[in-house]
Amino acid sequence: MFSLFQATHATHALRSPLLRAGLALLLGLGSGAGARADAAADASAWPAKPVRIVVAFAPAGAADILARSLGEVLQRELKQPFVVDNRPGAGGNIGTDNAAKAPGDGYTLLVGIDTTFTVNPFIYKSMPFKGADLRPVMMIASQGMMVAVNPRTGLKTLDQFIAQGKRSGLTLGSAGYGTPGHLASAILTHATGAKVSHVPYKGNAPASTAVLAGEVDGGIISSSAMLGQVAAGKVVPLAVTTRQRNPLVPGVPTVGELGHKDLEQEVLFALWVPAATPEPLVARIQSALEKAMKDPALRERMRANDLFYEGLTGPAAAERIQALADRYRTVIQSTGMKME
């Protein structure tokens, strides 16, 4: 069975110092990443005006829920508006590019997911930004995904889904090209031989709506976007992609339990700032995030939306992203995943 950790020529290539250095620059890990501000901002005065939080995905998805929930706490604590600006499309590239080109003055923040940095560079012919244009301040949360289908398919289990895919093919929606769902659908096709046609949407919310409406047979979508539909009996959950069962839907098995550990995957949510943001201001933003994350109501809302606190900051967050880029590059080359 195909393994996420299967060795390929790509993994050996990544051991090359030159190639790893290039990838590090792409991910914003190089020592000279981004142009530095001419003078350090007065970090203690931040924020002195409204702050824009760019969300690289559509409203009502997990990234949007996290950004709005966090923004409410920051606004209350810091006495300035924190306004969410949704800019979905291209697997997060559109919104991320918008944030990357903003001034490094602390008034544009980005809430996005890891795959914009760890998958997109390997499947898009060109990227509108470089990883070095942004720096992660905090890896805030992680979340699993759910494999679910429209009831009209008559499918009740993941094995039935795979068998149907082998017989006649199935359509599978995701939050867009380069997203975790796209990656998972490529792994599913490669590992099982099921004929799965990937259908990208501009976020988890429209993808889950497409499953509900029967536009696609099913989807591999963030659990938070599917929980309400599952509770209402409007979609059929087949599996979750986490290693452990999701406490919000404990009756749904994991992909590992069903013999498909290849599909185990979590989505990581982080907050980035433009790379030119001065160090004192980055520290101020990080401190504000750490304080906000202690808010009990915020943590409870995160749990209710299947978002689990991570709290990695600075180099630790950057290294986690680097490790995922190494892993996903191998997976992409092994599966032949590409833009359709």
Contacts in CASP RR format, 6 or more apart in sequence:
PFRMAT RR
TARGET T0000
AUTHOR 0000-0000-0000
METHOD contacts of the structure
MODEL  1
MFSLFQATHATHALRSPLLRAGLALLLGLGSGAGARADAAADASAWPAKP
VRIVVAFAPAGAADILARSLGEVLQRELKQPFVVDNRPGAGGNIGTDNAA
KAPGDGYTLLVGIDTTFTVNPFIYKSMPFKGADLRPVMMIASQGMMVAVN
PRTGLKTLDQFIAQGKRSGLTLGSAGYGTPGHLASAILTHATGAKVSHVP
YKGNAPASTAVLAGEVDGGIISSSAMLGQVAAGKVVPLAVTTRQRNPLVP
GVPTVGELGHKDLEQEVLFALWVPAATPEPLVARIQSALEKAMKDPALRE
RMRANDLFYEGLTGPAAAERIQALADRYRTVIQSTGMKME
1 191 0 8 1.000
1 259 0 8 1.000
1 261 0 8 1.000
1 262 0 8 1.000
2 187 0 8 1.000
2 190 0 8 1.000
2 191 0 8 1.000
2 262 0 8 1.000
2 334 0 8 1.000
2 335 0 8 1.000
3 261 0 8 1.000
3 262 0 8 1.000
4 187 0 8 1.000
4 261 0 8 1.000
4 262 0 8 1.000
4 264 0 8 1.000
4 327 0 8 1.000
4 330 0 8 1.000
4 331 0 8 1.000
5 327 0 8 1.000
5 330 0 8 1.000
6 330 0 8 1.000
6 334 0 8 1.000
7 330 0 8 1.000
8 330 0 8 1.000
8 333 0 8 1.000
8 334 0 8 1.000
9 333 0 8 1.000
10 329 0 8 1.000
10 330 0 8 1.000
10 333 0 8 1.000
11 326 0 8 1.000
11 330 0 8 1.000
13 19 0 8 1.000
14 20 0 8 1.000
14 23 0 8 1.000
14 326 0 8 1.000
14 329 0 8 1.000
14 330 0 8 1.000
21 30 0 8 1.000
23 322 0 8 1.000
23 325 0 8 1.000
23 326 0 8 1.000
24 30 0 8 1.000
24 322 0 8 1.000
25 33 0 8 1.000
25 130 0 8 1.000
25 131 0 8 1.000
25 132 0 8 1.000
26 117 0 8 1.000
26 121 0 8 1.000
26 130 0 8 1.000
26 131 0 8 1.000
26 132 0 8 1.000
26 325 0 8 1.000
27 117 0 8 1.000
27 118 0 8 1.000
27 131 0 8 1.000
27 132 0 8 1.000
27 318 0 8 1.000
27 321 0 8 1.000
27 322 0 8 1.000
27 325 0 8 1.000
28 34 0 8 1.000
28 130 0 8 1.000
28 131 0 8 1.000
28 132 0 8 1.000
28 133 0 8 1.000
28 134 0 8 1.000
28 135 0 8 1.000
28 275 0 8 1.000
28 318 0 8 1.000
29 318 0 8 1.000
29 319 0 8 1.000
29 321 0 8 1.000
29 322 0 8 1.000
30 132 0 8 1.000
32 132 0 8 1.000
33 131 0 8 1.000
33 132 0 8 1.000
33 133 0 8 1.000
33 135 0 8 1.000
33 275 0 8 1.000
34 132 0 8 1.000
34 133 0 8 1.000
34 275 0 8 1.000
34 276 0 8 1.000
35 275 0 8 1.000
35 276 0 8 1.000
36 276 0 8 1.000
36 278 0 8 1.000
37 104 0 8 1.000
37 105 0 8 1.000
37 276 0 8 1.000
37 277 0 8 1.000
37 278 0 8 1.000
39 278 0 8 1.000
40 278 0 8 1.000
40 279 0 8 1.000
40 280 0 8 1.000
40 281 0 8 1.000
41 105 0 8 1.000
41 106 0 8 1.000
41 278 0 8 1.000
41 280 0 8 1.000
41 281 0 8 1.000
43 278 0 8 1.000
43 280 0 8 1.000
43 281 0 8 1.000
43 283 0 8 1.000
43 284 0 8 1.000
44 284 0 8 1.000
46 106 0 8 1.000
46 281 0 8 1.000
46 284 0 8 1.000
46 285 0 8 1.000
47 78 0 8 1.000
47 80 0 8 1.000
47 106 0 8 1.000
47 107 0 8 1.000
48 80 0 8 1.000
49 80 0 8 1.000
49 107 0 8 1.000
50 80 0 8 1.000
50 81 0 8 1.000
50 82 0 8 1.000
50 83 0 8 1.000
50 107 0 8 1.000
51 74 0 8 1.000
51 80 0 8 1.000
51 81 0 8 1.000
51 82 0 8 1.000
51 83 0 8 1.000
51 106 0 8 1.000
51 107 0 8 1.000
51 108 0 8 1.000
51 109 0 8 1.000
52 83 0 8 1.000
52 85 0 8 1.000
52 102 0 8 1.000
52 107 0 8 1.000
52 108 0 8 1.000
52 109 0 8 1.000
53 67 0 8 1.000
53 70 0 8 1.000
53 71 0 8 1.000
53 82 0 8 1.000
53 83 0 8 1.000
53 84 0 8 1.000
53 85 0 8 1.000
53 109 0 8 1.000
53 110 0 8 1.000
53 111 0 8 1.000
54 85 0 8 1.000
54 87 0 8 1.000
54 95 0 8 1.000
54 96 0 8 1.000
54 98 0 8 1.000
54 99 0 8 1.000
54 102 0 8 1.000
54 108 0 8 1.000
54 109 0 8 1.000
54 110 0 8 1.000
54 111 0 8 1.000
55 63 0 8 1.000
55 64 0 8 1.000
55 67 0 8 1.000
55 84 0 8 1.000
55 85 0 8 1.000
55 86 0 8 1.000
55 87 0 8 1.000
55 88 0 8 1.000
55 95 0 8 1.000
55 111 0 8 1.000
55 112 0 8 1.000
56 63 0 8 1.000
56 87 0 8 1.000
56 88 0 8 1.000
56 89 0 8 1.000
56 91 0 8 1.000
56 92 0 8 1.000
56 93 0 8 1.000
56 94 0 8 1.000
56 95 0 8 1.000
56 96 0 8 1.000
56 99 0 8 1.000
56 110 0 8 1.000
56 111 0 8 1.000
56 112 0 8 1.000
56 113 0 8 1.000
56 116 0 8 1.000
57 63 0 8 1.000
57 64 0 8 1.000
57 86 0 8 1.000
57 88 0 8 1.000
57 89 0 8 1.000
57 91 0 8 1.000
57 92 0 8 1.000
57 112 0 8 1.000
57 113 0 8 1.000
57 175 0 8 1.000
57 202 0 8 1.000
57 203 0 8 1.000
57 204 0 8 1.000
58 64 0 8 1.000
58 86 0 8 1.000
58 88 0 8 1.000
58 201 0 8 1.000
58 202 0 8 1.000
58 203 0 8 1.000
58 204 0 8 1.000
58 205 0 8 1.000
58 206 0 8 1.000
59 86 0 8 1.000
59 205 0 8 1.000
60 205 0 8 1.000
60 225 0 8 1.000
61 203 0 8 1.000
61 204 0 8 1.000
61 205 0 8 1.000
61 222 0 8 1.000
61 224 0 8 1.000
61 225 0 8 1.000
62 143 0 8 1.000
62 204 0 8 1.000
62 222 0 8 1.000
62 224 0 8 1.000
62 225 0 8 1.000
62 267 0 8 1.000
62 269 0 8 1.000
62 305 0 8 1.000
62 306 0 8 1.000
62 307 0 8 1.000
63 111 0 8 1.000
63 112 0 8 1.000
63 113 0 8 1.000
63 269 0 8 1.000
64 84 0 8 1.000
64 86 0 8 1.000
64 205 0 8 1.000
65 224 0 8 1.000
65 301 0 8 1.000
65 305 0 8 1.000
65 307 0 8 1.000
66 111 0 8 1.000
66 140 0 8 1.000
66 141 0 8 1.000
66 269 0 8 1.000
66 302 0 8 1.000
66 305 0 8 1.000
66 307 0 8 1.000
67 84 0 8 1.000
67 111 0 8 1.000
68 84 0 8 1.000
69 298 0 8 1.000
69 301 0 8 1.000
69 302 0 8 1.000
70 82 0 8 1.000
70 111 0 8 1.000
70 140 0 8 1.000
70 271 0 8 1.000
70 289 0 8 1.000
70 292 0 8 1.000
70 298 0 8 1.000
71 82 0 8 1.000
71 84 0 8 1.000
71 292 0 8 1.000
72 82 0 8 1.000
72 298 0 8 1.000
73 292 0 8 1.000
73 295 0 8 1.000
73 297 0 8 1.000
73 298 0 8 1.000
74 82 0 8 1.000
74 288 0 8 1.000
74 289 0 8 1.000
74 292 0 8 1.000
75 81 0 8 1.000
75 82 0 8 1.000
77 288 0 8 1.000
77 291 0 8 1.000
77 292 0 8 1.000
78 288 0 8 1.000
85 98 0 8 1.000
87 94 0 8 1.000
87 95 0 8 1.000
87 98 0 8 1.000
88 94 0 8 1.000
88 95 0 8 1.000
88 202 0 8 1.000
88 203 0 8 1.000
89 95 0 8 1.000
89 176 0 8 1.000
89 202 0 8 1.000
89 203 0 8 1.000
90 120 0 8 1.000
90 124 0 8 1.000
90 177 0 8 1.000
91 115 0 8 1.000
91 116 0 8 1.000
91 120 0 8 1.000
91 175 0 8 1.000
91 176 0 8 1.000
91 177 0 8 1.000
91 178 0 8 1.000
91 179 0 8 1.000
91 200 0 8 1.000
92 112 0 8 1.000
92 113 0 8 1.000
92 116 0 8 1.000
92 120 0 8 1.000
92 179 0 8 1.000
93 116 0 8 1.000
93 120 0 8 1.000
93 124 0 8 1.000
93 127 0 8 1.000
93 128 0 8 1.000
93 129 0 8 1.000
94 128 0 8 1.000
95 110 0 8 1.000
96 110 0 8 1.000
96 112 0 8 1.000
96 116 0 8 1.000
96 129 0 8 1.000
96 134 0 8 1.000
96 272 0 8 1.000
97 128 0 8 1.000
97 129 0 8 1.000
99 108 0 8 1.000
99 109 0 8 1.000
99 110 0 8 1.000
99 134 0 8 1.000
99 272 0 8 1.000
99 274 0 8 1.000
100 110 0 8 1.000
100 129 0 8 1.000
100 130 0 8 1.000
100 131 0 8 1.000
100 133 0 8 1.000
100 134 0 8 1.000
100 274 0 8 1.000
101 129 0 8 1.000
101 133 0 8 1.000
101 274 0 8 1.000
102 108 0 8 1.000
102 274 0 8 1.000
103 274 0 8 1.000
103 276 0 8 1.000
104 273 0 8 1.000
104 274 0 8 1.000
104 275 0 8 1.000
104 276 0 8 1.000
104 277 0 8 1.000
104 278 0 8 1.000
104 281 0 8 1.000
105 277 0 8 1.000
105 281 0 8 1.000
106 273 0 8 1.000
106 274 0 8 1.000
106 277 0 8 1.000
106 281 0 8 1.000
106 285 0 8 1.000
108 273 0 8 1.000
108 274 0 8 1.000
109 137 0 8 1.000
109 271 0 8 1.000
109 272 0 8 1.000
109 273 0 8 1.000
109 285 0 8 1.000
110 134 0 8 1.000
110 271 0 8 1.000
110 272 0 8 1.000
110 273 0 8 1.000
111 140 0 8 1.000
111 269 0 8 1.000
111 270 0 8 1.000
111 271 0 8 1.000
112 269 0 8 1.000
112 270 0 8 1.000
112 271 0 8 1.000
112 272 0 8 1.000
113 179 0 8 1.000
113 180 0 8 1.000
113 267 0 8 1.000
113 268 0 8 1.000
113 269 0 8 1.000
113 270 0 8 1.000
114 267 0 8 1.000
114 268 0 8 1.000
114 270 0 8 1.000
114 320 0 8 1.000
114 321 0 8 1.000
114 324 0 8 1.000
115 178 0 8 1.000
115 179 0 8 1.000
115 180 0 8 1.000
115 183 0 8 1.000
115 267 0 8 1.000
115 328 0 8 1.000
116 178 0 8 1.000
117 131 0 8 1.000
117 321 0 8 1.000
117 325 0 8 1.000
118 321 0 8 1.000
118 324 0 8 1.000
118 325 0 8 1.000
118 327 0 8 1.000
118 328 0 8 1.000
119 178 0 8 1.000
119 179 0 8 1.000
119 182 0 8 1.000
119 183 0 8 1.000
119 328 0 8 1.000
119 332 0 8 1.000
120 127 0 8 1.000
120 177 0 8 1.000
120 178 0 8 1.000
121 127 0 8 1.000
121 325 0 8 1.000
122 328 0 8 1.000
122 329 0 8 1.000
122 332 0 8 1.000
122 333 0 8 1.000
123 177 0 8 1.000
123 178 0 8 1.000
123 332 0 8 1.000
123 337 0 8 1.000
123 338 0 8 1.000
123 339 0 8 1.000
124 177 0 8 1.000
124 339 0 8 1.000
125 339 0 8 1.000
132 275 0 8 1.000
133 274 0 8 1.000
133 275 0 8 1.000
134 272 0 8 1.000
134 273 0 8 1.000
134 274 0 8 1.000
134 275 0 8 1.000
135 272 0 8 1.000
135 273 0 8 1.000
135 274 0 8 1.000
135 275 0 8 1.000
135 277 0 8 1.000
135 282 0 8 1.000
135 314 0 8 1.000
135 318 0 8 1.000
136 270 0 8 1.000
136 271 0 8 1.000
136 272 0 8 1.000
136 314 0 8 1.000
136 317 0 8 1.000
136 318 0 8 1.000
136 321 0 8 1.000
137 270 0 8 1.000
137 271 0 8 1.000
137 272 0 8 1.000
137 273 0 8 1.000
137 282 0 8 1.000
137 285 0 8 1.000
137 286 0 8 1.000
137 289 0 8 1.000
137 313 0 8 1.000
137 314 0 8 1.000
137 317 0 8 1.000
138 270 0 8 1.000
138 271 0 8 1.000
138 286 0 8 1.000
138 289 0 8 1.000
138 290 0 8 1.000
138 311 0 8 1.000
138 312 0 8 1.000
138 313 0 8 1.000
138 314 0 8 1.000
138 317 0 8 1.000
139 268 0 8 1.000
139 269 0 8 1.000
139 270 0 8 1.000
139 310 0 8 1.000
139 311 0 8 1.000
139 312 0 8 1.000
139 313 0 8 1.000
139 316 0 8 1.000
139 317 0 8 1.000
139 320 0 8 1.000
139 321 0 8 1.000
140 269 0 8 1.000
140 270 0 8 1.000
140 271 0 8 1.000
140 289 0 8 1.000
140 293 0 8 1.000
140 309 0 8 1.000
140 310 0 8 1.000
140 311 0 8 1.000
141 268 0 8 1.000
141 269 0 8 1.000
141 302 0 8 1.000
141 307 0 8 1.000
141 308 0 8 1.000
141 309 0 8 1.000
141 310 0 8 1.000
142 266 0 8 1.000
142 267 0 8 1.000
142 268 0 8 1.000
142 269 0 8 1.000
142 307 0 8 1.000
142 308 0 8 1.000
142 310 0 8 1.000
143 222 0 8 1.000
143 223 0 8 1.000
143 224 0 8 1.000
143 266 0 8 1.000
143 267 0 8 1.000
143 269 0 8 1.000
143 306 0 8 1.000
143 307 0 8 1.000
143 308 0 8 1.000
144 222 0 8 1.000
144 223 0 8 1.000
144 240 0 8 1.000
144 241 0 8 1.000
144 242 0 8 1.000
144 246 0 8 1.000
144 265 0 8 1.000
144 266 0 8 1.000
144 267 0 8 1.000
144 306 0 8 1.000
145 180 0 8 1.000
145 181 0 8 1.000
145 184 0 8 1.000
145 220 0 8 1.000
145 221 0 8 1.000
145 222 0 8 1.000
145 223 0 8 1.000
145 240 0 8 1.000
145 241 0 8 1.000
145 265 0 8 1.000
145 267 0 8 1.000
146 220 0 8 1.000
146 221 0 8 1.000
146 222 0 8 1.000
146 223 0 8 1.000
146 226 0 8 1.000
146 230 0 8 1.000
146 237 0 8 1.000
146 238 0 8 1.000
146 239 0 8 1.000
146 240 0 8 1.000
146 241 0 8 1.000
146 246 0 8 1.000
146 249 0 8 1.000
146 252 0 8 1.000
147 158 0 8 1.000
147 161 0 8 1.000
147 184 0 8 1.000
147 218 0 8 1.000
147 219 0 8 1.000
147 220 0 8 1.000
147 237 0 8 1.000
147 238 0 8 1.000
147 239 0 8 1.000
147 240 0 8 1.000
147 241 0 8 1.000
147 255 0 8 1.000
147 263 0 8 1.000
148 211 0 8 1.000
148 218 0 8 1.000
148 219 0 8 1.000
148 221 0 8 1.000
148 226 0 8 1.000
148 229 0 8 1.000
148 230 0 8 1.000
148 235 0 8 1.000
148 236 0 8 1.000
148 237 0 8 1.000
148 238 0 8 1.000
149 155 0 8 1.000
149 161 0 8 1.000
149 211 0 8 1.000
149 217 0 8 1.000
149 218 0 8 1.000
149 219 0 8 1.000
149 235 0 8 1.000
149 236 0 8 1.000
149 238 0 8 1.000
150 211 0 8 1.000
150 212 0 8 1.000
150 214 0 8 1.000
150 216 0 8 1.000
150 217 0 8 1.000
150 218 0 8 1.000
150 235 0 8 1.000
150 236 0 8 1.000
151 233 0 8 1.000
151 234 0 8 1.000
151 235 0 8 1.000
151 236 0 8 1.000
152 214 0 8 1.000
153 161 0 8 1.000
153 164 0 8 1.000
153 170 0 8 1.000
153 217 0 8 1.000
153 218 0 8 1.000
153 236 0 8 1.000
154 160 0 8 1.000
154 236 0 8 1.000
155 161 0 8 1.000
155 164 0 8 1.000
155 217 0 8 1.000
155 236 0 8 1.000
155 238 0 8 1.000
156 236 0 8 1.000
156 238 0 8 1.000
157 238 0 8 1.000
157 258 0 8 1.000
158 238 0 8 1.000
158 239 0 8 1.000
158 253 0 8 1.000
158 255 0 8 1.000
158 258 0 8 1.000
158 260 0 8 1.000
159 258 0 8 1.000
161 170 0 8 1.000
161 194 0 8 1.000
161 238 0 8 1.000
162 188 0 8 1.000
162 192 0 8 1.000
162 193 0 8 1.000
162 194 0 8 1.000
164 170 0 8 1.000
164 194 0 8 1.000
165 194 0 8 1.000
165 195 0 8 1.000
165 196 0 8 1.000
166 192 0 8 1.000
166 193 0 8 1.000
166 194 0 8 1.000
166 195 0 8 1.000
168 195 0 8 1.000
169 194 0 8 1.000
169 195 0 8 1.000
169 196 0 8 1.000
169 197 0 8 1.000
170 194 0 8 1.000
170 195 0 8 1.000
170 196 0 8 1.000
170 197 0 8 1.000
170 217 0 8 1.000
170 218 0 8 1.000
171 196 0 8 1.000
171 197 0 8 1.000
171 199 0 8 1.000
171 216 0 8 1.000
171 217 0 8 1.000
171 218 0 8 1.000
172 185 0 8 1.000
172 188 0 8 1.000
172 196 0 8 1.000
172 197 0 8 1.000
172 198 0 8 1.000
172 199 0 8 1.000
172 216 0 8 1.000
172 217 0 8 1.000
172 218 0 8 1.000
172 219 0 8 1.000
172 220 0 8 1.000
173 181 0 8 1.000
173 185 0 8 1.000
173 198 0 8 1.000
173 199 0 8 1.000
173 200 0 8 1.000
173 201 0 8 1.000
173 207 0 8 1.000
173 210 0 8 1.000
173 211 0 8 1.000
173 216 0 8 1.000
173 218 0 8 1.000
173 219 0 8 1.000
173 220 0 8 1.000
173 221 0 8 1.000
174 180 0 8 1.000
174 181 0 8 1.000
174 182 0 8 1.000
174 184 0 8 1.000
174 185 0 8 1.000
174 198 0 8 1.000
174 199 0 8 1.000
174 200 0 8 1.000
174 201 0 8 1.000
174 207 0 8 1.000
174 219 0 8 1.000
174 220 0 8 1.000
174 221 0 8 1.000
175 181 0 8 1.000
175 182 0 8 1.000
175 200 0 8 1.000
175 201 0 8 1.000
175 202 0 8 1.000
175 203 0 8 1.000
175 204 0 8 1.000
175 207 0 8 1.000
175 221 0 8 1.000
175 222 0 8 1.000
176 182 0 8 1.000
176 200 0 8 1.000
176 201 0 8 1.000
176 202 0 8 1.000
176 203 0 8 1.000
176 207 0 8 1.000
177 200 0 8 1.000
177 339 0 8 1.000
177 340 0 8 1.000
179 200 0 8 1.000
179 203 0 8 1.000
180 220 0 8 1.000
180 222 0 8 1.000
180 265 0 8 1.000
180 266 0 8 1.000
180 267 0 8 1.000
181 219 0 8 1.000
181 220 0 8 1.000
181 221 0 8 1.000
181 265 0 8 1.000
182 198 0 8 1.000
182 200 0 8 1.000
182 337 0 8 1.000
183 265 0 8 1.000
183 328 0 8 1.000
183 331 0 8 1.000
183 332 0 8 1.000
183 337 0 8 1.000
184 220 0 8 1.000
184 241 0 8 1.000
184 263 0 8 1.000
184 265 0 8 1.000
185 196 0 8 1.000
185 198 0 8 1.000
185 219 0 8 1.000
185 220 0 8 1.000
186 198 0 8 1.000
186 331 0 8 1.000
186 332 0 8 1.000
186 335 0 8 1.000
186 336 0 8 1.000
186 337 0 8 1.000
187 262 0 8 1.000
187 263 0 8 1.000
187 331 0 8 1.000
187 335 0 8 1.000
188 194 0 8 1.000
188 196 0 8 1.000
188 220 0 8 1.000
188 260 0 8 1.000
188 263 0 8 1.000
189 195 0 8 1.000
189 196 0 8 1.000
189 335 0 8 1.000
190 334 0 8 1.000
190 335 0 8 1.000
190 336 0 8 1.000
191 260 0 8 1.000
191 262 0 8 1.000
191 263 0 8 1.000
192 260 0 8 1.000
198 340 0 8 1.000
199 210 0 8 1.000
199 215 0 8 1.000
199 216 0 8 1.000
201 207 0 8 1.000
201 210 0 8 1.000
204 221 0 8 1.000
204 222 0 8 1.000
204 224 0 8 1.000
204 225 0 8 1.000
205 225 0 8 1.000
207 219 0 8 1.000
207 221 0 8 1.000
207 225 0 8 1.000
208 219 0 8 1.000
208 221 0 8 1.000
208 225 0 8 1.000
208 226 0 8 1.000
208 229 0 8 1.000
208 235 0 8 1.000
210 216 0 8 1.000
211 218 0 8 1.000
211 219 0 8 1.000
211 221 0 8 1.000
211 226 0 8 1.000
211 229 0 8 1.000
211 235 0 8 1.000
212 229 0 8 1.000
212 234 0 8 1.000
212 235 0 8 1.000
218 235 0 8 1.000
220 241 0 8 1.000
222 267 0 8 1.000
222 306 0 8 1.000
223 240 0 8 1.000
223 246 0 8 1.000
223 248 0 8 1.000
223 249 0 8 1.000
223 306 0 8 1.000
224 305 0 8 1.000
224 306 0 8 1.000
224 307 0 8 1.000
226 235 0 8 1.000
226 237 0 8 1.000
227 248 0 8 1.000
227 249 0 8 1.000
227 305 0 8 1.000
227 306 0 8 1.000
228 234 0 8 1.000
229 235 0 8 1.000
230 237 0 8 1.000
230 249 0 8 1.000
230 252 0 8 1.000
237 249 0 8 1.000
237 252 0 8 1.000
238 252 0 8 1.000
239 252 0 8 1.000
239 253 0 8 1.000
239 254 0 8 1.000
239 255 0 8 1.000
239 257 0 8 1.000
239 258 0 8 1.000
239 260 0 8 1.000
239 263 0 8 1.000
240 246 0 8 1.000
240 249 0 8 1.000
240 252 0 8 1.000
240 253 0 8 1.000
240 254 0 8 1.000
240 255 0 8 1.000
241 254 0 8 1.000
241 255 0 8 1.000
241 263 0 8 1.000
241 264 0 8 1.000
241 265 0 8 1.000
241 266 0 8 1.000
242 254 0 8 1.000
242 264 0 8 1.000
242 266 0 8 1.000
243 254 0 8 1.000
243 256 0 8 1.000
243 264 0 8 1.000
244 254 0 8 1.000
245 251 0 8 1.000
245 252 0 8 1.000
245 253 0 8 1.000
245 254 0 8 1.000
246 252 0 8 1.000
246 306 0 8 1.000
248 304 0 8 1.000
248 306 0 8 1.000
254 264 0 8 1.000
255 261 0 8 1.000
255 262 0 8 1.000
255 263 0 8 1.000
255 264 0 8 1.000
256 263 0 8 1.000
256 264 0 8 1.000
268 310 0 8 1.000
268 320 0 8 1.000
268 321 0 8 1.000
268 324 0 8 1.000
269 307 0 8 1.000
270 317 0 8 1.000
270 321 0 8 1.000
271 285 0 8 1.000
271 289 0 8 1.000
273 281 0 8 1.000
273 282 0 8 1.000
273 285 0 8 1.000
277 285 0 8 1.000
286 313 0 8 1.000
286 314 0 8 1.000
290 311 0 8 1.000
290 313 0 8 1.000
292 298 0 8 1.000
293 299 0 8 1.000
293 309 0 8 1.000
293 311 0 8 1.000
299 309 0 8 1.000
302 308 0 8 1.000
302 309 0 8 1.000
312 320 0 8 1.000
331 337 0 8 1.000
END
